[in-house]
Amino acid sequence: MTTKIFEQRRDHYIVSSDPSLLDPDAINAAFGSEAMYWCTSLPSATLHTMLKNSYCLGLYIDVAKLHPVGLATQPKPEQIGLARIITDYVTFAYLTDVYVAPQEQGKELGNWLIECVGEVLDGMGDLRGAWLIASKGKGEEYYRRKLGMSALEQGKNGICMMRRLGPTGFGHNEDDAPPSH
């Protein structure tokens, strides 16, 4: 995989890895929302460093296509979603921070965004593994179906998935339990 810009368009929506399209304010607002219960908003400098050091697929409304204006004044697309991949661009990928704004849900945009993630992963010819954390049940089944993921069996073949939580990591406090659905 190269750092070449990935872009797909559907109707008036765009999925793009172009970092110049990312809207840190919109991303941070989403991080601080109830819809993304597993994370919190970040200090601006931290957020910018995180985005700069990740491969991000932004999901956008192509405002220019919805409301055409003169060629010289095309508005920037409005960010309504994200899928962030932490990667070395060759052998490892960790998918995180996937969201679609609540007002845009129910339009198959999340499925499309994850299909785009699949295309990015497929482009990594020497990929050793892609990882993510999903909820048991529906989340696990969804990513199995959409990306070919499988649950890691602890101890199988001597493998043990481990973690160390930082002070803002989800699950750090007992109160961090996800809402029951």
Solvent accessible surface area in square Angstrom, and as a share of the most:
residue,aa,sasa,rsa
1,M,54,0.24
2,T,97,0.56
3,T,96,0.56
4,K,158,0.67
5,I,82,0.42
6,F,35,0.15
7,E,80,0.36
8,Q,52,0.23
9,R,138,0.50
10,R,112,0.41
11,D,113,0.59
12,H,52,0.23
13,Y,19,0.07
14,I,3,0.01
15,V,0,0.00
16,S,1,0.00
17,S,11,0.07
18,D,37,0.19
19,P,92,0.58
20,S,79,0.51
21,L,29,0.15
22,L,18,0.09
23,D,51,0.26
24,P,34,0.22
25,D,118,0.61
26,A,32,0.24
27,I,0,0.00
28,N,30,0.15
29,A,68,0.53
30,A,17,0.13
31,F,3,0.01
32,G,51,0.49
33,S,44,0.28
34,E,165,0.74
35,A,50,0.39
36,M,2,0.01
37,Y,85,0.32
38,W,81,0.28
39,C,32,0.19
40,T,84,0.49
41,S,60,0.39
42,L,42,0.21
43,P,94,0.59
44,S,73,0.47
45,A,78,0.61
46,T,66,0.38
47,L,3,0.02
48,H,91,0.41
49,T,71,0.41
50,M,32,0.14
51,L,13,0.07
52,K,157,0.67
53,N,98,0.50
54,S,13,0.08
55,Y,16,0.06
56,C,8,0.05
57,L,0,0.00
58,G,0,0.00
59,L,0,0.00
60,Y,0,0.00
61,I,17,0.09
62,D,16,0.08
63,V,34,0.20
64,A,20,0.15
65,K,123,0.52
66,L,77,0.38
67,H,118,0.52
68,P,108,0.68
69,V,76,0.44
70,G,50,0.48
71,L,168,0.83
72,A,105,0.81
73,T,94,0.54
74,Q,84,0.37
75,P,53,0.33
76,K,107,0.45
77,P,24,0.15
78,E,86,0.39
79,Q,12,0.05
80,I,4,0.02
81,G,0,0.00
82,L,0,0.00
83,A,0,0.00
84,R,25,0.09
85,I,2,0.01
86,I,66,0.34
87,T,21,0.12
88,D,74,0.38
89,Y,61,0.23
90,V,74,0.42
91,T,28,0.17
92,F,84,0.35
93,A,1,0.01
94,Y,48,0.18
95,L,10,0.05
96,T,27,0.16
97,D,14,0.07
98,V,33,0.19
99,Y,23,0.09
100,V,15,0.08
101,A,13,0.10
102,P,87,0.55
103,Q,121,0.54
104,E,16,0.07
105,Q,101,0.45
106,G,83,0.80
107,K,100,0.42
108,E,114,0.51
109,L,9,0.04
110,G,26,0.25
111,N,40,0.20
112,W,2,0.01
113,L,0,0.00
114,I,3,0.01
115,E,69,0.31
116,C,0,0.00
117,V,0,0.00
118,G,13,0.12
119,E,86,0.39
120,V,9,0.05
121,L,18,0.09
122,D,121,0.63
123,G,46,0.44
124,M,7,0.03
125,G,75,0.72
126,D,101,0.52
127,L,54,0.27
128,R,211,0.77
129,G,20,0.19
130,A,26,0.20
131,W,81,0.29
132,L,36,0.18
133,I,139,0.70
134,A,39,0.30
135,S,69,0.44
136,K,170,0.72
137,G,48,0.46
138,K,172,0.73
139,G,15,0.15
140,E,39,0.17
141,E,80,0.36
142,Y,50,0.19
143,Y,34,0.13
144,R,100,0.36
145,R,153,0.56
146,K,59,0.25
147,L,32,0.16
148,G,64,0.62
149,M,32,0.14
150,S,94,0.60
151,A,52,0.41
152,L,64,0.32
153,E,104,0.47
154,Q,111,0.49
155,G,51,0.49
156,K,111,0.47
157,N,131,0.67
158,G,74,0.71
159,I,82,0.42
160,C,81,0.49
161,M,90,0.40
162,M,160,0.71
163,R,176,0.64
164,R,230,0.84
165,L,57,0.28
166,G,35,0.34
167,P,121,0.76
168,T,110,0.64
169,G,22,0.21
170,F,70,0.29
171,G,34,0.32
172,H,96,0.43
173,N,85,0.44
174,E,172,0.77
175,D,137,0.71
176,D,40,0.21
177,A,74,0.58
178,P,69,0.44
179,P,69,0.44
180,S,113,0.73
181,H,195,0.87
